[in-house]
Amino acid sequence: MPPRKDTDASANVPSFYGAELRFRREEAGLTLEQLAEGSFFGVPFLSLIERAERRMPLDLAKHVDKRLGTDGFFERRCEDARKAKQSGHAEYFADVAEMEKHAESIEEWAPMLVPGLLQTAPYARAIVRAAMPRAFDAEVEELVSARIKRAELFDSEIPPKFWAILDESLLRRRVLPNQQMAELLEHIAQVGRDTRSIFQIVPETASAHAFMMGMTKFMTFVDAPPVVYVESLHSGQLIDYPALVKDYRQSYDLLRAVALSPEASLSMIETAAEDYRNGKPRD
């Protein structure tokens, strides 16, 4: 059995929270299985909290306080951990942004927007500003900075394997001026080459397919069950129920069959970038 990897409690509030949970649990002489007993959460979820990879929901915090006799400690710290994990992201996305850093693989279906991990700052700024027209510039820039910073995971020692399926309309929707659209698409192509990521395009000529609605992200982990994240305009949902994850996976596999090959898809991205560079994008 490999040696246990302890959480660095000094790294941030969630790390302190996770390390404290492990300390209090072991001090009480409880295993993860025993601590989870009587709650609606499983051992993998509690393990992720101890490693600062997931935040503790309020109902679980109350359960833990009762089981460990910690007099409301974890319930009181839920809000601190929640604020610390947001770091420029919407609250419903905070856990996902943290989990990306620990993922073994990330797969995305993007029917309407370029995935955050592939965005350039001008594109992110335009998207955030469109969604939040009344926001102050400083608030917009905080969100843009947080989104662009997520891509640093590609520079990690063992980056996740990344696979994205994009709808062709993303290449044609002129969110930015021509030159900035060219830079966006060139950036996507370069990320693919540098990281050995796989991109596929669902062509506009495709008929009805199994995954026509909603942005979806799959993440797998070395030592935790896979999860699915689905997002709509002002909300997102993280799904870890095995049967539902399996259903989403089957739909994603069917989507691959509809999409163009990686080679043809990369060529389409590069051609669209060149068209924008020449000031003649195809409508």
VEXDREN-2710 file (C-alpha; in Angstrom, 1 decimal):
% VEXDREN-2710
k/r/px/py/pz
1/MET/0.0/0.0/0.0
2/PRO/1.4/3.4/-0.9
3/PRO/2.2/5.9/1.9
4/ARG/-0.6/8.2/2.9
5/LYS/-0.4/11.7/1.4
6/ASP/-1.2/14.2/4.1
7/THR/-2.9/17.5/3.3
8/ASP/-0.7/20.6/3.8
9/ALA/-3.0/22.4/6.3
10/SER/-1.1/25.7/5.7
11/ALA/-1.9/25.9/2.0
12/ASN/-5.4/27.5/2.2
13/VAL/-8.6/27.3/4.2
14/PRO/-10.0/24.2/2.5
15/SER/-6.7/22.4/3.2
16/PHE/-6.8/23.4/6.8
17/TYR/-10.4/22.2/7.0
18/GLY/-9.6/18.9/5.4
19/ALA/-6.6/18.3/7.6
20/GLU/-8.6/19.1/10.7
21/LEU/-11.3/16.7/9.7
22/ARG/-8.8/13.9/9.3
23/PHE/-7.2/14.8/12.7
24/ARG/-10.5/14.9/14.6
25/ARG/-11.7/11.7/12.9
26/GLU/-8.5/9.8/13.8
27/GLU/-8.5/11.2/17.3
28/ALA/-12.0/9.8/17.7
29/GLY/-10.8/6.5/16.5
30/LEU/-13.2/6.4/13.6
31/THR/-12.6/5.1/10.0
32/LEU/-14.1/6.9/7.0
33/GLU/-16.7/4.2/6.8
34/GLN/-17.7/4.8/10.4
35/LEU/-17.8/8.5/10.0
36/ALA/-20.0/8.3/6.9
37/GLU/-22.4/5.9/8.6
38/GLY/-25.8/7.6/9.0
39/SER/-25.2/10.3/6.4
40/PHE/-26.1/10.5/2.7
41/PHE/-22.5/10.6/1.7
42/GLY/-20.0/7.9/0.9
43/VAL/-16.4/7.2/1.8
44/PRO/-14.9/8.6/-1.5
45/PHE/-16.7/11.9/-0.9
46/LEU/-15.3/12.2/2.7
47/SER/-11.8/11.3/1.5
48/LEU/-11.9/14.1/-1.1
49/ILE/-12.9/16.6/1.6
50/GLU/-9.9/15.4/3.8
51/ARG/-7.7/16.0/0.8
52/ALA/-9.2/19.5/0.2
53/GLU/-10.5/18.5/-3.2
54/ARG/-14.2/19.0/-2.3
55/ARG/-15.9/21.3/0.2
56/MET/-18.2/20.0/2.9
57/PRO/-21.9/20.5/2.5
58/LEU/-23.7/22.1/5.4
59/ASP/-25.8/18.9/6.1
60/LEU/-22.7/16.8/6.2
61/ALA/-20.9/19.3/8.5
62/LYS/-23.7/19.0/11.0
63/HIS/-23.5/15.2/10.8
64/VAL/-19.7/15.3/11.3
65/ASP/-20.0/17.6/14.3
66/LYS/-22.6/15.2/15.9
67/ARG/-20.5/12.1/15.2
68/LEU/-17.2/13.7/16.4
69/GLY/-18.6/15.8/19.2
70/THR/-17.0/18.9/17.8
71/ASP/-19.6/21.4/19.1
72/GLY/-20.5/23.0/15.7
73/PHE/-16.8/23.5/14.6
74/PHE/-17.3/22.1/11.0
75/GLU/-20.7/23.8/10.6
76/ARG/-19.1/27.2/11.5
77/ARG/-16.2/26.6/9.1
78/CYS/-18.4/25.7/6.1
79/GLU/-18.8/29.4/5.1
80/ASP/-15.1/30.1/5.5
81/ALA/-14.2/27.2/3.2
82/ARG/-16.9/28.1/0.7
83/LYS/-15.5/31.7/0.4
84/ALA/-11.9/30.5/0.1
85/LYS/-12.7/28.0/-2.6
86/GLN/-14.6/30.4/-4.8
87/SER/-11.5/32.4/-5.8
88/GLY/-13.2/34.3/-8.6
89/HIS/-15.5/31.5/-9.7
90/ALA/-19.3/31.3/-9.3
91/GLU/-20.1/29.4/-6.1
92/TYR/-21.6/26.5/-8.0
93/PHE/-18.4/26.1/-10.0
94/ALA/-15.9/26.4/-7.2
95/ASP/-15.7/22.7/-6.4
96/VAL/-15.3/21.9/-10.1
97/ALA/-12.4/24.3/-10.6
98/GLU/-10.6/22.7/-7.6
99/MET/-11.3/19.1/-8.8
100/GLU/-9.9/19.9/-12.3
101/LYS/-6.4/20.2/-10.7
102/HIS/-6.6/16.7/-9.4
103/ALA/-8.3/15.0/-12.4
104/GLU/-6.6/12.2/-14.4
105/SER/-8.7/13.1/-17.4
106/ILE/-11.1/15.9/-18.4
107/GLU/-13.6/15.5/-21.3
108/GLU/-15.9/18.3/-22.4
109/TRP/-18.9/18.8/-24.7
110/ALA/-19.2/22.4/-25.6
111/PRO/-22.2/23.2/-27.8
112/MET/-22.4/27.0/-27.2
113/LEU/-19.2/28.3/-25.6
114/VAL/-15.5/27.5/-25.9
115/PRO/-14.5/25.6/-22.8
116/GLY/-13.0/27.7/-20.1
117/LEU/-9.7/25.8/-20.2
118/LEU/-9.3/26.8/-23.9
119/GLN/-10.4/30.5/-23.7
120/THR/-8.2/33.5/-24.3
121/ALA/-8.6/36.6/-22.0
122/PRO/-10.5/38.7/-24.7
123/TYR/-12.9/35.8/-25.3
124/ALA/-13.5/35.2/-21.5
125/ARG/-14.0/39.0/-21.0
126/ALA/-16.6/39.2/-23.8
127/ILE/-18.5/36.2/-22.4
128/VAL/-18.4/37.4/-18.8
129/ARG/-19.5/41.0/-19.9
130/ALA/-22.3/39.6/-22.0
131/ALA/-23.6/37.6/-19.0
132/MET/-23.0/40.4/-16.5
133/PRO/-23.6/43.7/-18.3
134/ARG/-24.0/45.7/-15.1
135/ALA/-20.8/44.3/-13.4
136/PHE/-18.0/46.7/-12.5
137/ASP/-14.8/46.3/-14.5
138/ALA/-12.9/45.0/-11.5
139/GLU/-15.5/42.2/-10.9
140/VAL/-15.3/41.2/-14.6
141/GLU/-11.5/41.1/-14.5
142/GLU/-11.5/39.0/-11.4
143/LEU/-13.6/36.4/-13.1
144/VAL/-11.5/36.6/-16.3
145/SER/-8.3/36.1/-14.4
146/ALA/-9.7/33.1/-12.5
147/ARG/-10.9/31.5/-15.7
148/ILE/-7.6/31.9/-17.5
149/LYS/-5.6/30.7/-14.4
150/ARG/-7.4/27.4/-14.6
151/ALA/-5.4/26.5/-17.7
152/GLU/-2.2/26.4/-15.6
153/LEU/-3.1/22.8/-14.8
154/PHE/-1.7/21.9/-18.3
155/ASP/1.7/23.0/-16.9
156/SER/1.6/20.5/-13.9
157/GLU/3.9/17.6/-13.6
158/ILE/1.2/15.2/-14.7
159/PRO/-1.4/17.2/-16.5
160/PRO/-4.9/15.7/-17.1
161/LYS/-5.6/14.0/-20.4
162/PHE/-7.9/16.5/-22.2
163/TRP/-10.6/15.7/-24.8
164/ALA/-13.1/18.3/-26.0
165/ILE/-15.9/18.0/-28.5
166/LEU/-17.0/21.4/-29.9
167/ASP/-19.9/22.3/-32.0
168/GLU/-18.9/23.9/-35.4
169/SER/-21.0/26.9/-34.6
170/LEU/-18.4/28.0/-32.0
171/LEU/-15.9/28.5/-34.9
172/ARG/-18.4/30.7/-36.8
173/ARG/-19.9/32.8/-33.9
174/ARG/-18.0/36.1/-34.1
175/VAL/-17.9/36.9/-30.4
176/LEU/-14.8/39.1/-31.0
177/PRO/-13.3/41.1/-33.9
178/ASN/-11.7/39.0/-36.7
179/GLN/-8.1/39.2/-35.4
180/GLN/-9.0/38.2/-31.9
181/MET/-11.2/35.4/-33.2
182/ALA/-8.1/34.2/-35.1
183/GLU/-6.0/34.4/-32.0
184/LEU/-8.6/32.4/-30.0
185/LEU/-8.7/29.6/-32.6
186/GLU/-5.0/29.5/-33.0
187/HIS/-4.7/29.3/-29.2
188/ILE/-7.0/26.3/-29.2
189/ALA/-5.0/24.6/-31.9
190/GLN/-1.8/25.3/-30.1
191/VAL/-3.1/23.9/-26.8
192/GLY/-4.0/20.7/-28.7
193/ARG/-0.5/20.4/-30.1
194/ASP/1.3/21.3/-26.9
195/THR/-0.7/19.0/-24.6
196/ARG/-1.5/16.2/-27.0
197/SER/-5.2/16.9/-26.3
198/ILE/-7.8/15.6/-28.6
199/PHE/-10.4/17.9/-30.2
200/GLN/-13.4/16.9/-32.3
201/ILE/-15.9/19.1/-34.1
202/VAL/-19.6/18.2/-34.5
203/PRO/-20.3/19.6/-38.0
204/GLU/-23.3/21.9/-38.7
205/THR/-24.5/19.2/-41.1
206/ALA/-24.9/16.7/-38.3
207/SER/-28.5/15.7/-37.7
208/ALA/-30.1/15.0/-34.3
209/HIS/-27.7/13.4/-31.9
210/ALA/-27.6/12.0/-28.4
211/PHE/-26.2/15.1/-26.7
212/MET/-28.0/18.2/-28.2
213/MET/-28.4/20.0/-24.9
214/GLY/-26.1/21.6/-22.4
215/MET/-22.4/22.0/-21.6
216/THR/-21.1/18.9/-20.0
217/LYS/-17.7/18.0/-18.3
218/PHE/-16.5/14.5/-17.3
219/MET/-13.6/14.1/-14.8
220/THR/-11.9/10.9/-13.8
221/PHE/-9.5/10.5/-10.9
222/VAL/-6.8/8.1/-9.9
223/ASP/-8.3/7.4/-6.4
224/ALA/-11.9/8.6/-6.6
225/PRO/-15.0/7.8/-8.6
226/PRO/-15.7/9.7/-11.8
227/VAL/-18.0/12.7/-11.8
228/VAL/-20.1/14.7/-14.4
229/TYR/-20.7/18.4/-14.3
230/VAL/-23.5/20.0/-16.2
231/GLU/-24.1/23.7/-16.5
232/SER/-26.8/26.1/-17.5
233/LEU/-27.0/29.9/-17.5
234/HIS/-26.8/30.7/-13.8
235/SER/-26.4/27.3/-12.2
236/GLY/-24.4/24.1/-12.4
237/GLN/-24.7/20.6/-11.0
238/LEU/-22.0/18.1/-10.0
239/ILE/-23.2/14.5/-10.5
240/ASP/-21.5/11.5/-8.9
241/TYR/-24.3/9.0/-8.8
242/PRO/-22.8/6.0/-10.7
243/ALA/-25.9/5.2/-12.7
244/LEU/-26.3/8.8/-14.0
245/VAL/-22.6/9.1/-14.7
246/LYS/-22.9/5.9/-16.8
247/ASP/-25.8/7.3/-18.7
248/TYR/-23.9/10.6/-19.5
249/ARG/-20.9/8.6/-20.5
250/GLN/-22.9/6.5/-23.0
251/SER/-24.4/9.7/-24.5
252/TYR/-20.9/11.2/-24.8
253/ASP/-19.6/8.1/-26.5
254/LEU/-22.4/8.3/-29.0
255/LEU/-21.5/12.0/-29.6
256/ARG/-18.0/11.0/-30.5
257/ALA/-19.4/8.9/-33.4
258/VAL/-21.2/11.9/-34.8
259/ALA/-18.1/14.2/-34.6
260/LEU/-15.4/14.6/-37.2
261/SER/-12.0/12.8/-36.6
262/PRO/-9.4/14.7/-34.6
263/GLU/-7.3/15.3/-37.7
264/ALA/-10.2/16.8/-39.7
265/SER/-11.4/18.8/-36.6
266/LEU/-8.0/20.4/-36.1
267/SER/-7.8/21.2/-39.8
268/MET/-11.2/22.9/-39.5
269/ILE/-10.1/25.0/-36.5
270/GLU/-6.9/26.1/-38.3
271/THR/-8.8/26.9/-41.5
272/ALA/-11.3/29.0/-39.6
273/ALA/-8.5/30.9/-37.8
274/GLU/-6.8/31.6/-41.2
275/ASP/-10.1/32.9/-42.6
276/TYR/-10.4/35.3/-39.7
277/ARG/-6.8/36.4/-40.2
278/ASN/-7.6/37.2/-43.8
279/GLY/-10.8/39.1/-42.9
280/LYS/-13.0/36.6/-44.7
281/PRO/-14.7/34.4/-42.1
282/ARG/-17.2/31.9/-43.4
283/ASP/-20.7/32.6/-42.1
END
